[in-house]
Amino acid sequence: MTRSVSLQMYLTLDGYNEFPTYPGSNPANDEPDPIAEEMWIKRWDSIDALLFDPQTYDEWADFWPLEKSTSDEHPWFRQMSEFSERVEKIVLVR
């Protein structure tokens, strides 16, 4: 079986990362976020593993469990949690 590896990352020139409007940042707005749709949601069916460094894995690990999701969350967060629980997580260490 052949598998592909693709890299998707956020990069800043000044070390400051801010997403002032992201899915769920405006709870009154249930509209799908077009950036999240293009960057993530359209790709989820083709992804079966995520690669992490230890620090990023630790930062994200609390987000994944579905039982921590609540009904009042933005639907995107629930979808992301379902996706994240489905795929294998690989932590790369030196």
C-alpha positions as CSV (number, residue, x, y, z in Angstrom):
1,M,0.0,0.0,0.0
2,T,1.3,3.5,-0.9
3,R,0.6,6.4,1.3
4,S,1.1,10.1,0.8
5,V,2.4,12.6,3.3
6,S,1.3,16.2,3.0
7,L,2.3,19.1,5.2
8,Q,-0.2,21.7,6.3
9,M,1.1,24.2,8.8
10,Y,0.7,27.7,10.1
11,L,3.7,30.0,9.9
12,T,4.2,33.5,11.1
13,L,7.1,35.9,10.4
14,D,6.8,37.6,13.8
15,G,6.0,34.6,16.0
16,Y,2.6,35.9,16.8
17,N,-0.4,33.8,15.6
18,E,-3.9,35.1,15.8
19,F,-7.1,34.0,14.2
20,P,-9.5,36.8,15.1
21,T,-12.5,35.1,13.4
22,Y,-12.5,31.4,13.5
23,P,-15.3,28.8,13.6
24,G,-17.0,29.2,17.0
25,S,-15.5,32.6,17.7
26,N,-19.0,34.1,17.1
27,P,-21.4,31.6,18.7
28,A,-24.4,33.4,17.2
29,N,-23.1,32.7,13.7
30,D,-23.7,29.1,12.7
31,E,-22.5,29.7,9.1
32,P,-19.7,27.4,8.0
33,D,-16.4,29.1,7.9
34,P,-15.1,29.1,4.2
35,I,-11.4,29.0,5.3
36,A,-11.9,26.1,7.7
37,E,-13.9,24.3,4.9
38,E,-11.0,24.7,2.4
39,M,-8.2,24.0,4.8
40,W,-9.6,21.2,6.8
41,I,-13.1,19.8,6.3
42,K,-12.7,19.0,2.6
43,R,-9.6,17.0,3.4
44,W,-10.8,14.9,6.4
45,D,-12.0,11.9,4.4
46,S,-8.5,11.5,2.8
47,I,-6.5,11.7,6.1
48,D,-5.9,8.7,8.2
49,A,-3.0,9.9,10.4
50,L,-1.7,13.1,12.0
51,L,1.9,13.7,12.7
52,F,2.8,15.9,15.8
53,D,5.8,17.0,17.8
54,P,5.3,16.3,21.5
55,Q,4.5,19.9,22.5
56,T,1.7,20.3,19.9
57,Y,0.3,16.8,20.7
58,D,0.1,17.8,24.4
59,E,-1.6,21.1,23.5
60,W,-4.2,19.4,21.3
61,A,-4.8,16.1,23.2
62,D,-7.5,17.5,25.5
63,F,-9.5,18.8,22.5
64,W,-10.1,15.4,20.9
65,P,-12.3,13.4,23.2
66,L,-15.9,13.5,22.0
67,E,-17.2,13.2,25.5
68,K,-15.8,16.7,26.2
69,S,-17.8,18.2,23.4
70,T,-21.0,20.0,24.4
71,S,-24.2,20.6,22.5
72,D,-23.7,24.4,22.5
73,E,-20.4,24.3,20.7
74,H,-20.0,25.4,17.1
75,P,-20.7,22.4,14.9
76,W,-17.1,22.7,13.4
77,F,-15.6,21.8,16.8
78,R,-17.7,18.7,17.1
79,Q,-16.7,17.7,13.5
80,M,-13.1,18.3,14.3
81,S,-13.3,16.2,17.4
82,E,-14.9,13.4,15.5
83,F,-12.2,13.6,12.8
84,S,-9.4,13.7,15.4
85,E,-10.7,10.7,17.3
86,R,-11.0,8.7,14.1
87,V,-7.4,9.2,12.8
88,E,-4.2,7.7,14.1
89,K,-1.9,10.2,16.0
90,I,1.8,9.8,15.6
91,V,4.2,11.8,17.8
92,L,7.6,12.3,16.4
93,V,10.4,12.6,18.9
94,R,14.2,12.8,18.6
